[in-house]
Amino acid sequence: MIGDKQKLQHLTEYKGSCVVVTINNSRLQISHISETIITPHYKSSQEHLQYVYHVPGIKKKLLSIA
């Protein structure tokens, strides 16, 4: 998840009903699903991430790998 729309590529509007629930129980809407590129601190090559949620209002980036 990311709040900065400028860091995303190939935005697709999210039309689902899921929301992000924060620790204080507020609910933030997902506005887009997208792609982005990151450079991990432990290596110099970039990683391409798919299915990244754009959540306006979220202050931090959140990455979860399953």
Beta strands, then each sheet from edge to edge (+ up, - down):
strand 1: 9-13
strand 2: 19-21
strand 3: 27-29
strand 4: 32-38
strand 5: 47-54
sheet 1: 1+ 4- 5+
sheet 2: 2+ 3-
end
